[in-house]
Amino acid sequence: MAEQSTLSGRLARFAKVGANLGGFAASAAVARAGGRALDDPKNAAELKRVLGELKGPLMKLAQMLGNLPDAVPPEFAKQLSELQANAPPMGQGFVRRRMAGELGPDWRQRFVDFTPDAVSAASLGQVHKATLASGETLAVKLQYPDMASAVEADLGQLDLMLSLFRRVDGAIDTAEIRAELAARLREELDYDRELKHLLLYRQMLAGEPYVRVPKPSPELSTPRLLTMEWLDGTRLLDWKDSPAEVRNRIAEALFLAWYRPFYRVGVIHGDPHLGNYSVAEASAAGAVVNLMDFGCVRIFPPRFIEGVNQLYRAIESDDEARAAHAFELWGFKGLTREIRDVLLLWARFLYGPLLDDRVRPIDLDGRPGEYGRETARRVHQELKKLGSVTIPAEFVFMDRAAIGLGGVFIQLGAELNWHRLFHELMADFEVEAVAARQTEALSQAGLQGREAILHPQGDN
């Protein structure tokens, strides 16, 4: 089992985070009394500064929110999306103690080489490079201490942050968004589960020439330690100045790596962060990307994918009844016609490149940091007039993947026929076939039953 949350750990983290975030809320209230609106850009920038100092789970949660530009007030979304989920690595003493706790006092004898300093560090853990006697090179992902307590404490502070957003803009009911973020973040602490996600992705993408997924090492893994194959590659942004055909092949490989599992098995990688993939090789003839970090994976019921198709067809044919049915399949409830029309503004933005049968950039404006923000701003303004809408939990990481990858495609300057790529994926979709493949894939990866995984346990 994953590390348990402790009362003392939660209280310590809660005190630290609460002081910083509470201080921000108090200063924002004072500024409001002085005539400055809560959604003033200065308040948003200050919140970004406070969260950047805190690091840890809350900063990761805030970054996730910022990458959902339709979920939080636009000024805050812009600032939160710029947070970097990096952290100073833990020292060598911590590493020795943690490794001994996970693999036993003779852990060092399991490797012929082990880098005592982390090669990368993020909000929940850090990665070391190691070599086995066989010559195999490994990535060793080690979770920071007391992360379960930090997550639970920071989820409490997330509620404070969301209450602030509600005072700024009540257009979006964030209850299901909060529940979804909490469920996925708790899952990220369970490295046993991430190992199974690795097995799932290796199965779903087996034989695909455009992507590599690392092989896990179960005998060197625990619920707080994940050891896997080391994949050599270069940062995606190192390819920004490559010839257009090369950049287009990289973008195509990323598109397929994300959306082929979604269409065939109903699974999506929920964290399109630049640090979660690298480029193994690329040329005008094709590209191979390394897909990494499988803590945040979302499994969807096949009806949700059917909703994606139905809404596409509805927008294509301007079919109002079909659009209403698609929103129901996505989990939206009780939508008035007026609210549905506003949500279609966002849907038309997301589907725009897929409806356009020609080679083009993903966004005609070409601004990676602003991708979707102007449309989200319009949606918020209209929903403020009409009343709050609840975003279904299942929509959260689908939206995040679309926006995150869109920003990457803009940074690459990629121009593809997104319409044809999408139609190739959609061509052989059948709900029953996806359901059967999903059940088989999850079973082979050792994951729990499909219904349980689609409806994760709520807060304790």
C-alpha positions, 0 to 999 in steps of 0.5 A: 500500500502507499504511504499513509497520511499521518496527523502530525504530517498533515498538521505541519504541512497545513500550518505552512501552506495555510499561513502562506495562502491565508496571508494571500487571501487576507491581502486580497481582501484588503486590496478589495476593500481599497477598490481593487477587484479580486480578479485584478491581474496583480492578485493573480500574479501574487497568488502565483508567487505564493504558490511557487514558494510553497512547491509540493502538491498544492503547486501541482494542483494549481498548475493543473487548474491553470491548464484548464482555462475554462475551469477558473477565472481567466486572469488566474488561469494564465498565472497558474499555468505558468507555475513550474512543478519543479522542486529542489532535490532531496540530499544524498542522506535522504536518498540513502535512508529512503532506498534502504527503507524501500529495498533493504539495507543492502540496496546499493549492492543491487546496482553496479552504479547509482547516481547519488544526486537526482537527475531531475526533481518534481513536486512529488519525487525525484529521479536517479539513474542507475545501472545493473550488472547486466548493463541495463540502465534504469530510471529510479523514481523515489517519492519524497517523505510524508507525501500522503500527509502533504497531499491531504493537507494541500487538498484542504488548502485547495478548497480555500483557493477554490472558494476564492475563485468562486467569489471572483467568478461563480460561472463554473461549479468546481465540485467535480473538478476538485474531486477529480483532481484529488482522485488523480493526485492520490493515485499518483502517490501509489507507485504500484498503480503507476507500474500497472499503468506502465504495463497498460501503456506498453500493451496498448502501444505495443508495436507502434513505431512512433512511441516508446514506453519504458519497461518497469522493474517490479523486483526493484519497485515498491509503493514509494519507489518505481524503477523502470527502463531508462530511455535516452532522448532529447527535450522536445523544445530542442527541436523547435528550430528543426525543419518543418517536416521534422517538427510535424513528424514529432507532433504527429507522433505525440498526437497518436501517442495520446489519442490512439489509446483513448480511441481504442481502449478509452485511456488517456495520459492526463499530464501533457507536461513537457517533462513527461516526454522526450524525442528519441529520434526524428527526421522528415521520414518519421519520429519516435517519442519517449512517453514517461511518468504514468502517475496521472492516467484517466480511464473513460467509459466508452460512452464518453468517447461516443460523446466526443464523436457525437458532438463532433458530428453535431457541430459539423452538421449544426444539429442541436438535438445531437449536441444535447445528446453528446453533452449528456453522454459527457455527463453534463446534467440539466443544461438549458439551451442557453447554457448549452449554446455557450458551452458550444463556443468552447466545443467549437474551439476544441474541434475547430482544427479537426473540422478543417480538412487541410494542413494548418497549425492547431491554432491560427493565432499561434500563441502557446501561452494563450491557447484557448484563453480568449475563448474561455474568457468569452465562455466565462462572461456568458455563463456569469449572466446565465448561471453556474454549470458543473463540469463533469469529472470525466471532462477534466483530464480530457480537456487538460490533454487537449489544451496541453498538447495544443500548446506543445503543437504551437511551440513546435510550429507544427502544421498537420491535417488534424482532420484526417488524423482524427478521422482515422482514429474515429473510423472504426470506433464502436462502443462494444469493441472499446468496452471489450478491449478496455476490460481485457487491457485493464485485466492484463495490466493487473488493474482493478475492475473497470467500474471501480476504476471509473468511479474512484473512491471519494474523500475519506 
